[in-house]
Amino acid sequence: MNEFIKKLNEIEEKLNHVSNQMQELREAVRESSFQDEELSVREFYEHPWYKYKREELIASGNYQQPEREETTAA
C-alpha cells in the first residue's frame, strides 16, 4: 500500500511540474503576442539523400523546380 501511495505522490509531483510549465508557456505566449516582431519561420528540412538525388538530377538536366507556397508569419 505504501508503494501505491508513493507512486501517486510521484504522479502528483509530475502533474504539478507540467502545470507550472504550461503556466510559463502561457505567459511567454502572452508576452510575445504583444510584440510586433515577425516570428521566424522554420527552415525547410531536406534529408541528405534527397539533397544528393536532387543535385544529381540538376547535374543531368532532368530536374524541375517544385512549386512551393511561400509561408509568411502573420
C-alpha positions as CSV (number, residue, x, y, z in Angstrom):
1,M,0.0,0.0,0.0
2,N,2.9,2.4,0.8
3,E,4.3,1.8,-2.7
4,F,0.9,2.8,-4.2
5,I,0.8,6.0,-2.2
6,K,4.4,6.7,-3.2
7,K,3.6,6.3,-6.9
8,L,0.5,8.6,-6.5
9,N,2.7,11.2,-4.9
10,E,5.2,11.0,-7.8
11,I,2.4,11.4,-10.3
12,E,1.1,14.4,-8.4
13,E,4.5,16.0,-8.4
14,K,4.9,15.4,-12.2
15,L,1.4,16.9,-12.8
16,N,2.3,20.0,-10.8
17,H,5.5,20.3,-12.7
18,V,3.6,20.1,-16.0
19,S,1.1,22.6,-14.8
20,N,3.8,25.0,-13.9
21,Q,5.4,24.6,-17.3
22,M,2.1,25.2,-19.0
23,Q,1.6,28.4,-17.0
24,E,5.1,29.6,-18.0
25,L,4.3,28.8,-21.6
26,R,1.0,30.7,-21.5
27,E,2.8,33.8,-20.0
28,A,5.5,33.6,-22.7
29,V,2.9,33.4,-25.4
30,R,1.0,36.3,-24.0
31,E,4.2,38.4,-23.8
32,S,5.2,37.6,-27.4
33,S,1.7,38.3,-28.7
34,F,2.1,41.9,-27.6
35,Q,5.3,42.4,-29.6
36,D,5.0,43.4,-33.3
37,E,8.0,41.3,-34.2
38,E,7.7,38.9,-37.1
39,L,8.0,35.4,-35.9
40,S,10.7,33.3,-37.6
41,V,9.6,30.5,-39.9
42,R,11.3,27.2,-39.7
43,E,13.8,26.4,-42.4
44,F,12.8,23.7,-44.8
45,Y,14.5,20.4,-43.9
46,E,15.8,18.3,-46.7
47,H,17.2,14.8,-45.9
48,P,20.7,14.4,-47.2
49,W,19.7,11.5,-49.5
50,Y,17.1,13.7,-51.3
51,K,19.5,16.6,-51.5
52,Y,22.0,14.2,-53.2
53,K,19.4,12.9,-55.6
54,R,18.2,16.4,-56.4
55,E,21.8,17.5,-57.1
56,E,22.2,14.5,-59.4
57,L,19.1,15.4,-61.3
58,I,20.2,19.1,-61.6
59,A,23.6,17.9,-63.0
60,S,21.9,15.7,-65.5
61,G,19.4,18.4,-66.6
62,N,16.3,16.3,-65.6
63,Y,15.3,18.5,-62.6
64,Q,12.3,20.7,-62.5
65,Q,12.0,23.1,-59.5
66,P,9.0,22.1,-57.4
67,E,6.4,24.8,-56.7
68,R,6.3,25.5,-53.0
69,E,4.0,28.1,-51.4
70,E,5.7,30.8,-49.6
71,T,4.8,30.8,-45.9
72,T,4.8,34.1,-44.0
73,A,4.2,34.8,-40.4
74,A,1.1,36.9,-39.7
